[in-house]
């Protein structure tokens, strides 16, 4: 969609905006990217947590 408005200098400015469908697709892709990022970081944290717990069980952790 192209919108036209008059700029401060008096000339016409043509500005292309996203259609409703494009906005919807962009929002959904962004939401999916956030979900994937959160799931990935959760998996990494869980992996480190499991490795730490496993090391503690085997006595490989730091000795105090």
PDB file with SEQRES, HELIX, SHEET and CRYST1 records, atoms N, CA, C and O in Angstrom:
SEQRES   1 A   64  UNK UNK UNK UNK UNK UNK UNK UNK UNK UNK UNK UNK UNK          
SEQRES   2 A   64  UNK UNK UNK UNK UNK UNK UNK UNK UNK UNK UNK UNK UNK          
SEQRES   3 A   64  UNK UNK UNK UNK UNK UNK UNK UNK UNK UNK UNK UNK UNK          
SEQRES   4 A   64  UNK UNK UNK UNK UNK UNK UNK UNK UNK UNK UNK UNK UNK          
SEQRES   5 A   64  UNK UNK UNK UNK UNK UNK UNK UNK UNK UNK UNK UNK              
HELIX    1 AA1 UNK A   20  UNK A   58  1                                  39    
SHEET    1 AA1 2 UNK A   2  UNK A   6  0                                        
SHEET    2 AA1 2 UNK A  12  UNK A  16 -1                                        
CRYST1    1.000    1.000    1.000  90.00  90.00  90.00 P 1           1          
ATOM      1  N   UNK A   1       0.849  -1.161   0.000  1.00  0.00           N  
ATOM      2  CA  UNK A   1       0.000   0.000   0.000  1.00  0.00           C  
ATOM      3  C   UNK A   1       0.898   1.228   0.000  1.00  0.00           C  
ATOM      4  O   UNK A   1       1.872   1.297   0.750  1.00  0.00           O  
ATOM      5  N   UNK A   2       0.569   2.178  -0.830  1.00  0.00           N  
ATOM      6  CA  UNK A   2       1.357   3.405  -0.925  1.00  0.00           C  
ATOM      7  C   UNK A   2       0.536   4.559  -0.357  1.00  0.00           C  
ATOM      8  O   UNK A   2      -0.608   4.778  -0.756  1.00  0.00           O  
ATOM      9  N   UNK A   3       1.126   5.280   0.562  1.00  0.00           N  
ATOM     10  CA  UNK A   3       0.465   6.441   1.147  1.00  0.00           C  
ATOM     11  C   UNK A   3       1.186   7.696   0.697  1.00  0.00           C  
ATOM     12  O   UNK A   3       2.407   7.708   0.538  1.00  0.00           O  
ATOM     13  N   UNK A   4       0.426   8.734   0.498  1.00  0.00           N  
ATOM     14  CA  UNK A   4       0.986   9.997   0.038  1.00  0.00           C  
ATOM     15  C   UNK A   4       0.640  11.066   1.070  1.00  0.00           C  
ATOM     16  O   UNK A   4      -0.497  11.152   1.535  1.00  0.00           O  
ATOM     17  N   UNK A   5       1.625  11.869   1.419  1.00  0.00           N  
ATOM     18  CA  UNK A   5       1.355  12.996   2.308  1.00  0.00           C  
ATOM     19  C   UNK A   5       2.263  14.145   1.936  1.00  0.00           C  
ATOM     20  O   UNK A   5       3.255  13.982   1.226  1.00  0.00           O  
ATOM     21  N   UNK A   6       1.899  15.301   2.431  1.00  0.00           N  
ATOM     22  CA  UNK A   6       2.664  16.502   2.112  1.00  0.00           C  
ATOM     23  C   UNK A   6       3.708  16.731   3.193  1.00  0.00           C  
ATOM     24  O   UNK A   6       3.388  16.788   4.381  1.00  0.00           O  
ATOM     25  N   UNK A   7       4.940  16.858   2.775  1.00  0.00           N  
ATOM     26  CA  UNK A   7       6.046  17.035   3.706  1.00  0.00           C  
ATOM     27  C   UNK A   7       6.178  18.497   4.117  1.00  0.00           C  
ATOM     28  O   UNK A   7       5.508  19.370   3.566  1.00  0.00           O  
ATOM     29  N   UNK A   8       7.046  18.753   5.089  1.00  0.00           N  
ATOM     30  CA  UNK A   8       7.249  20.106   5.594  1.00  0.00           C  
ATOM     31  C   UNK A   8       7.783  21.033   4.510  1.00  0.00           C  
ATOM     32  O   UNK A   8       7.513  22.233   4.537  1.00  0.00           O  
ATOM     33  N   UNK A   9       8.532  20.494   3.564  1.00  0.00           N  
ATOM     34  CA  UNK A   9       9.085  21.336   2.506  1.00  0.00           C  
ATOM     35  C   UNK A   9       8.058  21.652   1.420  1.00  0.00           C  
ATOM     36  O   UNK A   9       8.351  22.381   0.472  1.00  0.00           O  
ATOM     37  N   UNK A  10       6.854  21.100   1.564  1.00  0.00           N  
ATOM     38  CA  UNK A  10       5.781  21.425   0.634  1.00  0.00           C  
ATOM     39  C   UNK A  10       5.590  20.429  -0.489  1.00  0.00           C  
ATOM     40  O   UNK A  10       4.581  20.478  -1.193  1.00  0.00           O  
ATOM     41  N   UNK A  11       6.543  19.523  -0.671  1.00  0.00           N  
ATOM     42  CA  UNK A  11       6.416  18.533  -1.743  1.00  0.00           C  
ATOM     43  C   UNK A  11       5.643  17.312  -1.289  1.00  0.00           C  
ATOM     44  O   UNK A  11       5.377  17.133  -0.100  1.00  0.00           O  
ATOM     45  N   UNK A  12       5.288  16.480  -2.244  1.00  0.00           N  
ATOM     46  CA  UNK A  12       4.569  15.254  -1.932  1.00  0.00           C  
ATOM     47  C   UNK A  12       5.574  14.151  -1.604  1.00  0.00           C  
ATOM     48  O   UNK A  12       6.623  14.042  -2.239  1.00  0.00           O  
ATOM     49  N   UNK A  13       5.239  13.340  -0.609  1.00  0.00           N  
ATOM     50  CA  UNK A  13       6.088  12.229  -0.197  1.00  0.00           C  
ATOM     51  C   UNK A  13       5.288  10.952  -0.362  1.00  0.00           C  
ATOM     52  O   UNK A  13       4.161  10.841   0.122  1.00  0.00           O  
ATOM     53  N   UNK A  14       5.878   9.997  -1.045  1.00  0.00           N  
ATOM     54  CA  UNK A  14       5.239   8.697  -1.235  1.00  0.00           C  
ATOM     55  C   UNK A  14       5.901   7.714  -0.274  1.00  0.00           C  
ATOM     56  O   UNK A  14       7.121   7.550  -0.276  1.00  0.00           O  
ATOM     57  N   UNK A  15       5.099   7.080   0.526  1.00  0.00           N  
ATOM     58  CA  UNK A  15       5.607   6.162   1.535  1.00  0.00           C  
ATOM     59  C   UNK A  15       4.876   4.834   1.393  1.00  0.00           C  
ATOM     60  O   UNK A  15       3.647   4.784   1.448  1.00  0.00           O  
ATOM     61  N   UNK A  16       5.642   3.757   1.209  1.00  0.00           N  
ATOM     62  CA  UNK A  16       5.028   2.433   1.068  1.00  0.00           C  
ATOM     63  C   UNK A  16       4.876   1.803   2.449  1.00  0.00           C  
ATOM     64  O   UNK A  16       5.844   1.708   3.204  1.00  0.00           O  
ATOM     65  N   UNK A  17       3.673   1.379   2.773  1.00  0.00           N  
ATOM     66  CA  UNK A  17       3.405   0.726   4.049  1.00  0.00           C  
ATOM     67  C   UNK A  17       3.046  -0.729   3.793  1.00  0.00           C  
ATOM     68  O   UNK A  17       2.713  -1.115   2.673  1.00  0.00           O  
ATOM     69  N   UNK A  18       3.119  -1.517   4.838  1.00  0.00           N  
ATOM     70  CA  UNK A  18       2.792  -2.928   4.717  1.00  0.00           C  
ATOM     71  C   UNK A  18       1.283  -3.128   4.668  1.00  0.00           C  
ATOM     72  O   UNK A  18       0.525  -2.383   5.288  1.00  0.00           O  
ATOM     73  N   UNK A  19       0.867  -4.128   3.933  1.00  0.00           N  
ATOM     74  CA  UNK A  19      -0.552  -4.475   3.908  1.00  0.00           C  
ATOM     75  C   UNK A  19      -0.893  -5.214   5.197  1.00  0.00           C  
ATOM     76  O   UNK A  19      -0.001  -5.597   5.955  1.00  0.00           O  
ATOM     77  N   UNK A  20      -2.157  -5.406   5.437  1.00  0.00           N  
ATOM     78  CA  UNK A  20      -2.593  -6.107   6.640  1.00  0.00           C  
ATOM     79  C   UNK A  20      -2.040  -7.532   6.661  1.00  0.00           C  
ATOM     80  O   UNK A  20      -1.634  -8.034   7.709  1.00  0.00           O  
ATOM     81  N   UNK A  21      -2.027  -8.174   5.495  1.00  0.00           N  
ATOM     82  CA  UNK A  21      -1.504  -9.530   5.410  1.00  0.00           C  
ATOM     83  C   UNK A  21      -0.006  -9.561   5.701  1.00  0.00           C  
ATOM     84  O   UNK A  21       0.469 -10.444   6.413  1.00  0.00           O  
ATOM     85  N   UNK A  22       0.734  -8.607   5.157  1.00  0.00           N  
ATOM     86  CA  UNK A  22       2.179  -8.551   5.404  1.00  0.00           C  
ATOM     87  C   UNK A  22       2.478  -8.318   6.880  1.00  0.00           C  
ATOM     88  O   UNK A  22       3.418  -8.900   7.424  1.00  0.00           O  
ATOM     89  N   UNK A  23       1.686  -7.472   7.529  1.00  0.00           N  
ATOM     90  CA  UNK A  23       1.866  -7.226   8.967  1.00  0.00           C  
ATOM     91  C   UNK A  23       1.604  -8.502   9.755  1.00  0.00           C  
ATOM     92  O   UNK A  23       2.326  -8.822  10.699  1.00  0.00           O  
ATOM     93  N   UNK A  24       0.559  -9.227   9.355  1.00  0.00           N  
ATOM     94  CA  UNK A  24       0.202 -10.472  10.035  1.00  0.00           C  
ATOM     95  C   UNK A  24       1.310 -11.510   9.884  1.00  0.00           C  
ATOM     96  O   UNK A  24       1.685 -12.174  10.850  1.00  0.00           O  
ATOM     97  N   UNK A  25       1.828 -11.645   8.669  1.00  0.00           N  
ATOM     98  CA  UNK A  25       2.913 -12.603   8.428  1.00  0.00           C  
ATOM     99  C   UNK A  25       4.148 -12.212   9.225  1.00  0.00           C  
ATOM    100  O   UNK A  25       4.789 -13.073   9.827  1.00  0.00           O  
ATOM    101  N   UNK A  26       4.490 -10.940   9.238  1.00  0.00           N  
ATOM    102  CA  UNK A  26       5.662 -10.469   9.979  1.00  0.00           C  
ATOM    103  C   UNK A  26       5.518 -10.765  11.467  1.00  0.00           C  
ATOM    104  O   UNK A  26       6.469 -11.204  12.114  1.00  0.00           O  
ATOM    105  N   UNK A  27       4.331 -10.525  12.004  1.00  0.00           N  
ATOM    106  CA  UNK A  27       4.078 -10.778  13.423  1.00  0.00           C  
ATOM    107  C   UNK A  27       4.206 -12.258  13.742  1.00  0.00           C  
ATOM    108  O   UNK A  27       4.791 -12.628  14.760  1.00  0.00           O  
ATOM    109  N   UNK A  28       3.662 -13.104  12.880  1.00  0.00           N  
ATOM    110  CA  UNK A  28       3.727 -14.554  13.119  1.00  0.00           C  
ATOM    111  C   UNK A  28       5.152 -15.074  13.019  1.00  0.00           C  
ATOM    112  O   UNK A  28       5.560 -15.922  13.813  1.00  0.00           O  
ATOM    113  N   UNK A  29       5.906 -14.579  12.061  1.00  0.00           N  
ATOM    114  CA  UNK A  29       7.302 -15.011  11.918  1.00  0.00           C  
ATOM    115  C   UNK A  29       8.113 -14.564  13.130  1.00  0.00           C  
ATOM    116  O   UNK A  29       8.942 -15.322  13.633  1.00  0.00           O  
ATOM    117  N   UNK A  30       7.884 -13.352  13.598  1.00  0.00           N  
ATOM    118  CA  UNK A  30       8.588 -12.867  14.776  1.00  0.00           C  
ATOM    119  C   UNK A  30       8.228 -13.707  16.003  1.00  0.00           C  
ATOM    120  O   UNK A  30       9.105 -14.049  16.797  1.00  0.00           O  
ATOM    121  N   UNK A  31       6.946 -14.041  16.163  1.00  0.00           N  
ATOM    122  CA  UNK A  31       6.517 -14.874  17.288  1.00  0.00           C  
ATOM    123  C   UNK A  31       7.172 -16.248  17.219  1.00  0.00           C  
ATOM    124  O   UNK A  31       7.617 -16.777  18.237  1.00  0.00           O  
ATOM    125  N   UNK A  32       7.233 -16.823  16.032  1.00  0.00           N  
ATOM    126  CA  UNK A  32       7.866 -18.131  15.861  1.00  0.00           C  
ATOM    127  C   UNK A  32       9.356 -18.053  16.185  1.00  0.00           C  
ATOM    128  O   UNK A  32       9.901 -18.963  16.810  1.00  0.00           O  
ATOM    129  N   UNK A  33      10.014 -16.981  15.767  1.00  0.00           N  
ATOM    130  CA  UNK A  33      11.434 -16.806  16.061  1.00  0.00           C  
ATOM    131  C   UNK A  33      11.671 -16.700  17.566  1.00  0.00           C  
ATOM    132  O   UNK A  33      12.642 -17.253  18.083  1.00  0.00           O  
ATOM    133  N   UNK A  34      10.799 -15.998  18.258  1.00  0.00           N  
ATOM    134  CA  UNK A  34      10.931 -15.870  19.716  1.00  0.00           C  
ATOM    135  C   UNK A  34      10.741 -17.226  20.382  1.00  0.00           C  
ATOM    136  O   UNK A  34      11.485 -17.577  21.298  1.00  0.00           O  
ATOM    137  N   UNK A  35       9.756 -17.986  19.932  1.00  0.00           N  
ATOM    138  CA  UNK A  35       9.507 -19.312  20.508  1.00  0.00           C  
ATOM    139  C   UNK A  35      10.717 -20.221  20.296  1.00  0.00           C  
ATOM    140  O   UNK A  35      11.128 -20.927  21.217  1.00  0.00           O  
ATOM    141  N   UNK A  36      11.283 -20.209  19.107  1.00  0.00           N  
ATOM    142  CA  UNK A  36      12.457 -21.035  18.813  1.00  0.00           C  
ATOM    143  C   UNK A  36      13.645 -20.604  19.668  1.00  0.00           C  
ATOM    144  O   UNK A  36      14.373 -21.452  20.185  1.00  0.00           O  
ATOM    145  N   UNK A  37      13.846 -19.302  19.821  1.00  0.00           N  
ATOM    146  CA  UNK A  37      14.964 -18.804  20.635  1.00  0.00           C  
ATOM    147  C   UNK A  37      14.807 -19.207  22.099  1.00  0.00           C  
ATOM    148  O   UNK A  37      15.775 -19.626  22.734  1.00  0.00           O  
ATOM    149  N   UNK A  38      13.610 -19.082  22.630  1.00  0.00           N  
ATOM    150  CA  UNK A  38      13.374 -19.459  24.030  1.00  0.00           C  
ATOM    151  C   UNK A  38      13.550 -20.960  24.215  1.00  0.00           C  
ATOM    152  O   UNK A  38      14.152 -21.398  25.196  1.00  0.00           O  
ATOM    153  N   UNK A  39      13.034 -21.745  23.287  1.00  0.00           N  
ATOM    154  CA  UNK A  39      13.182 -23.197  23.384  1.00  0.00           C  
ATOM    155  C   UNK A  39      14.657 -23.595  23.301  1.00  0.00           C  
ATOM    156  O   UNK A  39      15.110 -24.475  24.033  1.00  0.00           O  
ATOM    157  N   UNK A  40      15.393 -22.949  22.413  1.00  0.00           N  
ATOM    158  CA  UNK A  40      16.820 -23.249  22.284  1.00  0.00           C  
ATOM    159  C   UNK A  40      17.595 -22.907  23.533  1.00  0.00           C  
ATOM    160  O   UNK A  40      18.422 -23.695  23.991  1.00  0.00           O  
ATOM    161  N   UNK A  41      17.335 -21.738  24.089  1.00  0.00           N  
ATOM    162  CA  UNK A  41      18.068 -21.342  25.297  1.00  0.00           C  
ATOM    163  C   UNK A  41      17.678 -22.223  26.478  1.00  0.00           C  
ATOM    164  O   UNK A  41      18.515 -22.534  27.326  1.00  0.00           O  
ATOM    165  N   UNK A  42      16.410 -22.627  26.537  1.00  0.00           N  
ATOM    166  CA  UNK A  42      15.979 -23.537  27.602  1.00  0.00           C  
ATOM    167  C   UNK A  42      16.695 -24.872  27.481  1.00  0.00           C  
ATOM    168  O   UNK A  42      17.117 -25.453  28.481  1.00  0.00           O  
ATOM    169  N   UNK A  43      16.831 -25.356  26.245  1.00  0.00           N  
ATOM    170  CA  UNK A  43      17.538 -26.615  26.028  1.00  0.00           C  
ATOM    171  C   UNK A  43      18.994 -26.537  26.442  1.00  0.00           C  
ATOM    172  O   UNK A  43      19.522 -27.476  27.038  1.00  0.00           O  
ATOM    173  N   UNK A  44      19.647 -25.425  26.133  1.00  0.00           N  
ATOM    174  CA  UNK A  44      21.058 -25.251  26.508  1.00  0.00           C  
ATOM    175  C   UNK A  44      21.198 -25.197  28.025  1.00  0.00           C  
ATOM    176  O   UNK A  44      22.083 -25.838  28.592  1.00  0.00           O  
ATOM    177  N   UNK A  45      20.336 -24.442  28.677  1.00  0.00           N  
ATOM    178  CA  UNK A  45      20.386 -24.352  30.143  1.00  0.00           C  
ATOM    179  C   UNK A  45      20.131 -25.711  30.778  1.00  0.00           C  
ATOM    180  O   UNK A  45      20.803 -26.087  31.738  1.00  0.00           O  
ATOM    181  N   UNK A  46      19.164 -26.444  30.247  1.00  0.00           N  
ATOM    182  CA  UNK A  46      18.852 -27.773  30.775  1.00  0.00           C  
ATOM    183  C   UNK A  46      20.036 -28.716  30.585  1.00  0.00           C  
ATOM    184  O   UNK A  46      20.335 -29.525  31.463  1.00  0.00           O  
ATOM    185  N   UNK A  47      20.702 -28.613  29.452  1.00  0.00           N  
ATOM    186  CA  UNK A  47      21.858 -29.467  29.170  1.00  0.00           C  
ATOM    187  C   UNK A  47      22.982 -29.191  30.170  1.00  0.00           C  
ATOM    188  O   UNK A  47      23.589 -30.122  30.701  1.00  0.00           O  
ATOM    189  N   UNK A  48      23.257 -27.905  30.424  1.00  0.00           N  
ATOM    190  CA  UNK A  48      24.289 -27.560  31.398  1.00  0.00           C  
ATOM    191  C   UNK A  48      23.895 -28.009  32.799  1.00  0.00           C  
ATOM    192  O   UNK A  48      24.736 -28.477  33.567  1.00  0.00           O  
ATOM    193  N   UNK A  49      22.639 -27.869  33.124  1.00  0.00           N  
ATOM    194  CA  UNK A  49      22.154 -28.275  34.437  1.00  0.00           C  
ATOM    195  C   UNK A  49      22.305 -29.780  34.621  1.00  0.00           C  
ATOM    196  O   UNK A  49      22.746 -30.245  35.672  1.00  0.00           O  
ATOM    197  N   UNK A  50      21.938 -30.532  33.597  1.00  0.00           N  
ATOM    198  CA  UNK A  50      22.079 -31.988  33.676  1.00  0.00           C  
ATOM    199  C   UNK A  50      23.537 -32.406  33.781  1.00  0.00           C  
ATOM    200  O   UNK A  50      23.874 -33.312  34.542  1.00  0.00           O  
ATOM    201  N   UNK A  51      24.398 -31.748  33.018  1.00  0.00           N  
ATOM    202  CA  UNK A  51      25.828 -32.073  33.067  1.00  0.00           C  
ATOM    203  C   UNK A  51      26.400 -31.752  34.449  1.00  0.00           C  
ATOM    204  O   UNK A  51      27.226 -32.502  34.970  1.00  0.00           O  
ATOM    205  N   UNK A  52      25.967 -30.649  35.034  1.00  0.00           N  
ATOM    206  CA  UNK A  52      26.440 -30.266  36.367  1.00  0.00           C  
ATOM    207  C   UNK A  52      25.961 -31.275  37.402  1.00  0.00           C  
ATOM    208  O   UNK A  52      26.733 -31.688  38.268  1.00  0.00           O  
ATOM    209  N   UNK A  53      24.696 -31.675  37.322  1.00  0.00           N  
ATOM    210  CA  UNK A  53      24.145 -32.640  38.272  1.00  0.00           C  
ATOM    211  C   UNK A  53      24.841 -33.994  38.118  1.00  0.00           C  
ATOM    212  O   UNK A  53      25.123 -34.668  39.109  1.00  0.00           O  
ATOM    213  N   UNK A  54      25.113 -34.386  36.883  1.00  0.00           N  
ATOM    214  CA  UNK A  54      25.790 -35.652  36.624  1.00  0.00           C  
ATOM    215  C   UNK A  54      27.203 -35.627  37.193  1.00  0.00           C  
ATOM    216  O   UNK A  54      27.655 -36.613  37.775  1.00  0.00           O  
ATOM    217  N   UNK A  55      27.896 -34.513  37.032  1.00  0.00           N  
ATOM    218  CA  UNK A  55      29.253 -34.380  37.557  1.00  0.00           C  
ATOM    219  C   UNK A  55      29.238 -34.436  39.081  1.00  0.00           C  
ATOM    220  O   UNK A  55      30.141 -35.011  39.689  1.00  0.00           O  
ATOM    221  N   UNK A  56      28.232 -33.850  39.695  1.00  0.00           N  
ATOM    222  CA  UNK A  56      28.132 -33.859  41.148  1.00  0.00           C  
ATOM    223  C   UNK A  56      27.882 -35.279  41.666  1.00  0.00           C  
ATOM    224  O   UNK A  56      28.429 -35.669  42.698  1.00  0.00           O  
ATOM    225  N   UNK A  57      27.063 -36.046  40.956  1.00  0.00           N  
ATOM    226  CA  UNK A  57      26.782 -37.412  41.356  1.00  0.00           C  
ATOM    227  C   UNK A  57      28.037 -38.269  41.238  1.00  0.00           C  
ATOM    228  O   UNK A  57      28.298 -39.123  42.085  1.00  0.00           O  
ATOM    229  N   UNK A  58      28.800 -38.036  40.199  1.00  0.00           N  
ATOM    230  CA  UNK A  58      30.016 -38.831  39.983  1.00  0.00           C  
ATOM    231  C   UNK A  58      31.198 -38.322  40.809  1.00  0.00           C  
ATOM    232  O   UNK A  58      32.266 -38.935  40.800  1.00  0.00           O  
ATOM    233  N   UNK A  59      31.020 -37.227  41.510  1.00  0.00           N  
ATOM    234  CA  UNK A  59      32.085 -36.682  42.343  1.00  0.00           C  
ATOM    235  C   UNK A  59      33.119 -35.914  41.552  1.00  0.00           C  
ATOM    236  O   UNK A  59      34.252 -35.754  42.006  1.00  0.00           O  
ATOM    237  N   UNK A  60      32.743 -35.427  40.357  1.00  0.00           N  
ATOM    238  CA  UNK A  60      33.686 -34.690  39.540  1.00  0.00           C  
ATOM    239  C   UNK A  60      33.602 -33.194  39.775  1.00  0.00           C  
ATOM    240  O   UNK A  60      34.370 -32.433  39.186  1.00  0.00           O  
ATOM    241  N   UNK A  61      32.695 -32.767  40.613  1.00  0.00           N  
ATOM    242  CA  UNK A  61      32.536 -31.348  40.889  1.00  0.00           C  
ATOM    243  C   UNK A  61      33.658 -30.838  41.761  1.00  0.00           C  
ATOM    244  O   UNK A  61      34.568 -31.580  42.133  1.00  0.00           O  
ATOM    245  N   UNK A  62      33.581 -29.563  42.082  1.00  0.00           N  
ATOM    246  CA  UNK A  62      34.629 -28.968  42.907  1.00  0.00           C  
ATOM    247  C   UNK A  62      34.545 -29.510  44.324  1.00  0.00           C  
ATOM    248  O   UNK A  62      33.457 -29.660  44.880  1.00  0.00           O  
ATOM    249  N   UNK A  63      35.694 -29.800  44.898  1.00  0.00           N  
ATOM    250  CA  UNK A  63      35.767 -30.325  46.270  1.00  0.00           C  
ATOM    251  C   UNK A  63      35.792 -29.174  47.248  1.00  0.00           C  
ATOM    252  O   UNK A  63      36.565 -28.231  47.080  1.00  0.00           O  
ATOM    253  N   UNK A  64      34.953 -29.240  48.269  1.00  0.00           N  
ATOM    254  CA  UNK A  64      34.932 -28.189  49.299  1.00  0.00           C  
ATOM    255  C   UNK A  64      35.309 -28.745  50.619  1.00  0.00           C  
ATOM    256  O   UNK A  64      35.348 -28.014  51.609  1.00  0.00           O  
TER     257      UNK A  64                                                      
END                                                                             
